[in-house]
Amino acid sequence: MSDTKRVILWTAPRCVSTAFERCMMNLKNLKAIHEPYSLPYYFGNERLSKRYISEDAIPAATYNSVGQLLQKEYDGVDCVFSKDMAYYVKGRFGIFLEDGFKDFQHTFLIRNPEKAVYSLYKASINPKLTGWDYFDPEEAGFLQLFELYNFVKKHVNPSPVVLDADDLLEAPDEIMQSYCEAIGVDHEPGMTRWEPGPVDEWDVWAGWHENVLKSSGFQRTPGKKEASNCKAACKEEVPDDVARVIKQSMSGYEAMYAQRLLPKSTAKELIS
């Protein structure tokens, strides 16, 4: 039986997840796999999205092949870590009950939908940056993320790790230390800093990760007040379908937020 730890971070778009992945890449003997389920979702014969329907399908991009990639043994690797979107596996959660996934840890990263969905909307109508020219509500991803979270709670782990992006940006070192402890890997001091520059594995989604590639660490936000500012902007600027998705996403987000892993300093304050 392999001693390799296998961890998936499930999230929705614009939740600071790529910066989180870049941070994890600083750990020794860790193999990072970037959004592997995006390939069958968008480009495989089994594809669930019509966004790239005009492009020829890639026969090798299957859900089964991704499973094999995640379960593969890698020389010198102590932890296989994958960051992926829950909406890519909509309707296919049962694969995570198969024997090959039985030792996987499923963890979750959330962000206030008033920020995340608004950011996705803006990026989705910016073809010069992302190559996309329309917003698809299915890609907001929060409904599927909450559904997968409940599936994992019921069938795999009753208390999966949940992180919130605001906590991560406010206290990155504390959150990363707590996360590493939770998944059973050694925390590296300074892992929240990195050298700016390209990451070859991310080329397929060029444009979406521009901020991370130019950064050297987590970019702290003004904090909770940003949500109210975004809420006001959404009311003024976004189409009805975007506002509707934000509203539909809030209950699941709030339920997961209540179960989130707190920064150590905050947890101590609550205890005292």
C-alpha positions in Angstrom: 0.0 0.0 0.0 1.4 3.4 -1.0 2.3 6.0 1.7 1.8 8.8 -0.7 -0.7 11.3 0.5 -3.3 12.4 -2.1 -5.2 15.6 -1.6 -7.7 17.4 -3.8 -8.6 21.0 -3.1 -12.1 21.6 -4.6 -13.2 25.1 -5.3 -15.0 27.5 -7.6 -13.6 30.1 -10.0 -12.0 33.2 -8.6 -11.5 31.9 -5.1 -7.7 32.6 -4.9 -7.2 28.9 -5.6 -4.3 29.2 -8.1 -2.4 31.3 -5.6 -3.1 28.6 -3.0 -1.8 26.0 -5.5 1.3 28.0 -6.2 1.9 28.1 -2.4 1.6 24.4 -2.1 4.1 23.9 -4.9 6.8 25.2 -2.5 6.5 22.1 -0.4 9.2 19.5 -0.7 8.4 16.3 -2.6 5.0 17.5 -3.6 3.5 16.8 -7.1 0.9 19.5 -8.1 -1.6 18.7 -10.7 -3.5 21.7 -12.1 -7.2 21.3 -12.8 -7.0 18.0 -14.6 -10.8 17.5 -14.8 -11.0 20.7 -16.9 -9.8 18.7 -19.9 -12.6 16.1 -20.1 -15.2 18.7 -19.0 -14.3 21.1 -21.8 -12.4 19.1 -24.4 -13.1 15.4 -24.1 -15.6 13.2 -26.0 -17.6 13.2 -22.7 -17.5 17.0 -22.4 -20.2 18.5 -20.3 -19.6 22.1 -21.5 -20.4 23.6 -24.9 -17.9 26.5 -24.5 -15.3 24.9 -26.8 -17.8 22.8 -28.8 -16.4 24.2 -32.1 -13.0 22.6 -31.3 -12.2 19.0 -32.1 -12.6 16.7 -29.1 -9.5 15.2 -27.5 -10.2 11.5 -27.2 -7.5 11.0 -24.5 -9.2 13.6 -22.2 -11.4 11.3 -20.2 -12.6 11.2 -16.6 -11.0 7.8 -16.3 -7.6 9.0 -17.5 -7.7 11.8 -14.9 -8.3 9.3 -12.2 -5.3 7.3 -13.4 -3.2 10.5 -13.3 -4.2 11.3 -9.8 -3.7 7.8 -8.6 -0.3 7.3 -10.3 2.8 6.6 -8.3 5.5 9.3 -8.8 9.1 8.8 -7.9 10.3 10.9 -5.0 6.8 12.3 -4.3 5.3 12.2 -0.8 2.1 14.1 -1.6 0.1 14.4 -4.8 -1.9 17.6 -4.6 -4.6 18.6 -7.2 -6.6 21.8 -7.3 -9.8 21.5 -9.3 -13.3 22.9 -9.8 -16.3 21.0 -8.5 -18.4 21.9 -11.5 -16.1 19.8 -13.7 -17.3 16.7 -12.0 -21.0 17.5 -11.7 -23.0 14.3 -11.9 -19.9 12.1 -11.5 -19.3 12.3 -7.7 -19.6 8.5 -7.5 -16.1 8.0 -9.0 -14.7 9.2 -5.7 -16.1 6.1 -4.0 -14.1 3.8 -6.2 -11.2 1.9 -4.7 -8.6 4.0 -6.3 -9.8 7.1 -4.5 -10.4 5.6 -1.1 -7.4 7.2 0.5 -7.8 10.6 -1.0 -8.5 13.6 1.2 -11.1 16.1 -0.2 -10.7 19.6 1.0 -12.5 22.8 0.0 -11.7 26.5 -0.6 -14.6 29.0 -0.7 -15.0 32.7 -1.2 -17.9 35.1 -0.8 -19.9 34.7 -4.1 -20.4 38.5 -4.2 -16.7 38.7 -4.9 -16.0 35.4 -6.7 -19.0 35.4 -9.1 -18.6 39.1 -9.9 -14.9 38.5 -10.7 -15.8 35.5 -12.9 -18.4 37.6 -14.7 -15.8 40.3 -15.5 -13.2 37.8 -16.6 -15.8 35.9 -18.7 -16.5 39.0 -20.9 -12.9 39.9 -21.4 -11.8 38.0 -24.5 -8.4 39.8 -24.6 -7.5 38.4 -21.2 -9.2 35.0 -21.0 -10.4 34.2 -24.5 -14.0 34.1 -23.2 -16.8 36.4 -24.4 -19.8 35.3 -22.4 -20.8 34.4 -18.8 -22.1 30.9 -18.2 -23.9 30.4 -14.9 -22.8 26.8 -14.7 -19.2 27.9 -14.4 -19.9 29.9 -11.2 -19.5 26.6 -9.5 -20.8 27.3 -6.0 -23.9 25.1 -6.3 -21.8 22.1 -7.4 -19.2 22.9 -4.8 -21.8 22.7 -2.0 -23.2 19.5 -3.5 -19.8 17.9 -3.6 -19.1 19.0 0.0 -22.3 17.4 1.2 -21.5 14.2 -0.8 -18.0 14.0 0.8 -19.5 14.6 4.3 -22.0 11.8 3.8 -19.8 9.2 2.1 -16.2 9.9 2.7 -15.4 12.2 5.6 -17.9 13.8 8.0 -15.6 16.8 8.7 -13.7 17.8 5.5 -11.4 20.8 5.7 -12.9 24.0 4.5 -10.9 27.2 4.0 -12.2 30.7 3.2 -10.3 33.0 0.8 -10.7 36.1 3.0 -9.1 34.2 5.9 -6.3 33.1 3.6 -5.6 36.6 2.4 -5.7 38.1 5.8 -3.6 35.4 7.5 -1.9 33.3 4.9 0.9 31.9 7.1 -1.5 30.8 9.8 -4.0 29.3 7.4 -1.3 27.4 5.5 0.1 26.0 8.7 -3.3 24.9 9.8 -4.0 23.3 6.4 -0.7 21.4 6.3 -1.4 20.1 9.8 -4.9 19.0 8.8 -3.8 17.1 5.7 -0.7 15.6 7.4 2.1 17.2 5.5 5.0 19.3 6.8 4.5 23.0 6.7 7.4 25.0 5.2 8.2 28.4 6.7 8.0 31.0 3.9 5.8 28.8 1.7 3.4 31.7 1.1 6.1 33.5 -0.9 7.4 32.6 -4.4 9.3 33.9 -7.4 7.1 35.6 -10.0 7.1 33.9 -13.4 5.4 31.4 -15.7 4.3 27.9 -14.7 4.2 25.6 -17.7 1.4 23.5 -16.5 -0.9 26.5 -16.4 -0.5 27.4 -20.1 -3.8 25.9 -21.1 -5.6 28.6 -19.0 -3.3 31.5 -19.9 -4.8 34.8 -18.9 -6.8 33.4 -16.0 -3.7 33.2 -13.8 -2.1 36.5 -14.8 -2.1 38.0 -11.3 -0.5 35.0 -9.6 2.2 34.8 -12.3 3.1 38.4 -11.6 2.9 38.2 -7.9 5.4 36.9 -5.2 2.8 36.0 -2.6 -0.8 36.4 -1.5 -2.2 39.9 -2.2 -3.9 41.0 0.9 -7.4 42.6 0.3 -9.0 45.4 2.3 -11.0 42.6 4.1 -14.6 42.0 4.8 -15.7 45.5 3.6 -14.9 44.5 0.1 -17.9 42.3 0.0 -20.3 45.2 0.6 -18.5 47.2 -2.0 -18.8 44.4 -4.5 -22.5 43.9 -3.6 -23.2 47.5 -4.5 -21.3 47.2 -7.7 -23.2 44.1 -8.7 -26.5 45.7 -8.2 -25.5 48.5 -10.6 -23.5 46.7 -13.2 -24.2 43.0 -13.7 -27.0 41.3 -15.7 -29.8 39.6 -14.0 -28.4 36.1 -14.5 -25.2 37.1 -12.7 -27.1 38.6 -9.8 -29.3 35.5 -9.7 -26.3 33.2 -9.5 -24.8 35.2 -6.6 -28.1 35.0 -4.7 -28.4 31.2 -5.3 -24.8 30.6 -4.2 -25.0 32.4 -0.8 -26.8 29.7 1.3 -24.3 27.0 0.4 -21.4 29.3 0.9 -22.7 30.4 4.3 -23.1 26.8 5.4 -19.6 25.9 4.4 -18.2 29.2 5.9 -19.6 28.2 9.3 -17.5 25.1 9.2 -14.3 26.7 7.9 -10.8 26.2 9.4 -10.0 29.4 11.3 -6.6 31.1 11.6 -4.9 30.0 14.8 -5.1 33.5 16.3 -8.8 33.8 15.6 -9.5 30.3 17.0 -7.6 31.2 20.2 -9.6 34.4 20.6 -12.9 32.5 20.3 -11.7 29.9 22.9 -10.6 32.5 25.4 
